[in-house]
Each structure stands twice: as structure tokens, then as C-alpha cells.
Amino acid sequence: MRKAVTDRPAADMRAEALVASYERTGYRRVAPAILQPADPFLDLSGEDIRKRMYLTTDPSGRELCLRPDLTIPVSCDYLSLVGVKQVMKTLKDIDQHLGHTVRVAGVVPTFFDARTKLAREAVETLGGYFKERLYEPIRRSTRLAEAPSHRQTIFEYAPESQGAEDYRRLVDRFVATAQPQERAA
């Protein structure tokens, strides 16, 4: 009998294969540290976020903080939109009760099919709320759906497919938005 797709060792192998496929195309693996320089986050969100960040200093006196952002994938259907609303409520509760702001760096619409009104409305709704933090949708694709059943990443299974193209575009945007910006004087 075939193991379930959620089998942990198999999932780890698929994750490693995905990373390897990115590395073969020139990307390099980056494991963001839990503690990061505070300056980029302060530059992005302003000094008013300072009181809601977990800050410390390194031995040289440089300010460090817990990374205060995340990216949320959202399937383009009604129930997923309801789920996003619940996630946002949870993040607000964390802010109110723990005094720690978790910033949503971006939202990635997935399973997008431009032919359906529901998918178009989902992206429109997300865009109305998240604005410039809304990434381009990952289109619904047969190749994307087939790849896991072959225990391959989309880059191994169908590297020239629209699904691979969409995920490459997403990585390019992550890389572009992660570049440090000059701090205002």
C-alpha cells in the first residue's frame, strides 16, 4: 500500500527536492535567523512598531529583533477567505494580549482559475485588504496537482509549466522585496 502524502519522511524528501531544484537554477538556500537586525523592520514599519517588537542587542550593541512577519498562502475559495479572517483575528489577539505585532508580509492566492467568478472575487477581496502585500496568484494547474503524486516538485515534474513559472515569479518577488533598503537619515 502506498504511504500517505502527509508521511513526514516523504514530505521532508519532497521539501529537500524542491530546495535542490531551486539551487540548480541559481537560487541559494537562506535560513532566516530568528533574531534579525531591527533596522530593516523599523525602516519598513516606522519607529512606532518599536514598542511592539521583541528587541535585544548583540555584543557590539546592534539592535536585533524577533522576525515580525509572515506570508500567508490562501486558496481562492470562500472557506479560505473565512480562514484568513480568522488568522487576522488571531494575529490581532497576539498583538493585544502579548504585545507582539506579527506583520503579514504578503498573501499568496493559490488555486487561482481566472475563468471562475469566485476566484476573481477572492483575489479582488484579498487585494482590497492587503493591497501591495498581495502577490500574483498561483494559477490552478493540472501539472501542479500531478507533481506530488509522482513524489516530485513542480520544478522536477514540469519545469516549463505555468505552475513552475508562477512559483519562480513568487520567489523572484520574495528575493526582490527582501533586499535591504537604505535607511532614511
N, C-alpha and C positions, 0 to 999 in steps of 0.2 A: 504494500500500500504506500502511496506517495505521501510524504510528510506535508503537513500544513504549511501554507505560505508564511504563517507567523512564527514558524520554528526559529528560535533565536540564532543558532549557529548558521542556518541558511540565510537569515536576514543579515547577519554580520558579514557573511561572504559576499552577498549582493552589494552591501554598502562599500566594502573594500573594492569590489569590481568597479563600482561607479567612480570611486575616487581614482582608481588606476586609469580609467578611461579618460577622465579629465586631465590627469597628469600626462598621458600620451599626446594630448592635443595642446600641451604647453601650459596648462594651469598648474599651480603648485598648491599643495595642501597647506592650509593655515588653520591652526587650532587656536582660536582666540583665548587669551588668558582670562581667567575670571576677574582678576584685577587688571584694569587698563588705565592708561593716562586719562586724567579727568578733563584735560583741556579740550579735546575734540567734542565731548558731550556738552561741556559748558558753552563752547562756541556754537554748537548746533541748537541748544535749547535755551541758552541765556543763563545768567547768574541766578535767576530766581529758582532754578532747579537745584541749586547747591544744597539748600536745606532739606531736600528730599532724597539726596544721594548718600550712599554709604561711602564716606571718604576716609582715606588714611594717607600716610606719606611713606615713601620709600626711604632708605638710609641717606640718600642725597637731598631729601626734602621735597622731591617732586610729588605732587598730589596724584593719588590713584583712587579709583572708584570701582565698585562692582558694576559690570556692564549693565546698563539700564535699558536695554532694548531687545525686541524680538520681532520675528517675521511670522505672520500667520497665513498658512495656506487655507483657502476657502473654496469648497466645491460650489459650482454655480447652480445651486438649487435652493429652494425655500428653507428647508430644515437647517442647512448650513448657515444661512443668514441669521436664523434664530440662534444658532450656536455661537456665532460671532458676537451677537448682542450679549450673550451670557459671559463670554470671555471678557468682553469690555467691562461688564459689571464686576467680574472678579478682580480685574486689574484696578478698578476704581476702589474696591474694598481693600485691596492690598495697600493702596496709597493712603486711604483714610485710616485704617486700623494699624498699619505697621509703619506708616510714614515713609514708604519707599515707592517712588514712582517707577513704573515699568513702562517704557515708551515703546509703542508699536512702530518699528522702523519701516515696515511695509506689509502689504497684504497681497498675496498671490492668488488670483482667481484660477481655479483648476476645473477640468472637465467642461471647458467652455465650448459651446456649439452655437455659433452666430446665427444658425437657422432657427433657433428657438427663442421665443419671446422671453421665457423665464430666464435664460442665461444672459440675454442682453439687459434685462431689467436688474438682474443680480449685480452685474458689473456697474451699471448706472448707479444703483443704490450704494454699492461699496465706494464708488468714485465720489459720490456726494458727501460721504462721511470722511473718507481717508484722503481725498484729493490727490496731491502729488505723491503720497505714500502708496498709491495703488500701482502695482506692477502690471505689465501687459499680461493678458490671460494666457494660460497654458491650454491650448486647444484640445478638445476631445479627439482621441486618435486610436484607431484600431491597433496600430503598432505599439503605442504606449500600453494598451491593455494586454497585448500578447507577450510583451517582453518578460514580465515576472513569471509567467507560466513556463518560459524557457530558461528560467533562472539566469537571466541576463539583464543588464541595464539597457536603457534605450540606446545608449551610445555603442553598445556591443551588438544589439539585435538589429537596429535600423538606424545607423549613424547619420544617414541623409534624410531621415523622415522629418515631418513637420514637428513631431514631438521633441526630437533631439534639437531641432532648430529653436523651438520655444525655450527649452531648458538652457541652451547655450546663451540665448539672449538674456535670460534671467541671471545667469552667472555673470555675464558681462556688466549688467546693471549693478549687481551686488559689488563687483570689483570697482566700478566707477564711483559708486556712492560711498564706498569705504575709504577712498583716498582722503588723507588728512587735508583739511583746508587751512589756509593761513588764518591765524588768529587776529582779530581786529585789535588795533593798538589802543 
